Amino acid sequence: MLRAAIEGRARILRETRRYFDDLGFVETDTPCRITAPAPEPHIDCPPVATGGWLRASPELQMKMLLASGLERIYQIGPCFRDGERGSRHNTEFTMLEWYRLGASSGDIEKDATGLVQTLAGLFGREEAFSPVRRISVREAYRRFAAWDPWTDWDGDRFDLDMALKIEPAISGMGGMVFLHGYPPAAASLAKIDGDTADRWELYACGMELANCFGELCDTGEQTKRFEEAKETRKTLGEADYPLDGDFLRAVGTIPSAAGVALGVDRLVMALLCLDAISAARYV
């Protein structure tokens, strides 16, 4: 069983690189130790004794590469989050992220669909990832939670209902489900189109696999969101992270972009029919 998991994971990583290389992406390798994590509430980076933190994501560093002129980039590497443990969580995990300059979240959705279905075909798992469905966040909350986050925003209720009502309902649909269009208050690093954040999440095999943003490329707005997030982290008693000035200056020079983070270990679980992230990471 261990050998099959190791060999299957190796094949998935090899074919993933082939998929992106064939699309003209450049593989990147940014630092794991960083000096300024994105100040997102509920995501805590392990501190490093000699200074800085282990990254929860290479997102900020990869966006700075976009600002330098690279157009299509991807990265597969370790990420870290304190306090995460369970059958689908681990304090160390592998993330696949890719970004496209001048692209939309719809372009990234096509990339993700192609990647997952290509990998599923290698393991005879096509039926588990078909059909491909799309449902808006607003429709999902109206149908499965009986309220509208746009007209009556409540962040705690939104998060609780996402975990207890929305995710189980859309996971029960089968296939691949793209949950798209978030309330502005749940935009994170996504741009806002009208009254909706340009963001989607991908679910398959009962798990969230990926989180995509039509990227916010505005220094002033991103600084404002980071400062608000820092205040929220302070209220929650979480560690305070310094603002990344280099990132904030660089992001405003990007004309437009879209990108996504996909959990490799969860994808391995889904493709190899494993029941825990530990089996997908040999931990």
Secondary structure, 3 states (H helix, E strand, C coil): CHHHHHHHHHHHHHHHHHHHHHCCCEECCCCCEECCCCCCCCCCCCECCCCCEECCCCHHHHHHHHHCCCCEEEEEEEEECCCCCCCCCCCEEEEEEEEEECCCHHHHHHHHHHHHHHHHHHCCCHHHHCCEEEEEHHHHHHHHCCCCCCCCCCHHHHHHHHHHHHHHHHHCCCCEEEEEEECHHHCCCECEECCEEEEEEEEECCEEEEEEEEECCCHHHHHHHHHHHHHHHHHCCCCCCCCCHHHHHHHCCCCCEEEEEEEHHHHHHHHHCCCCHHHHHCC
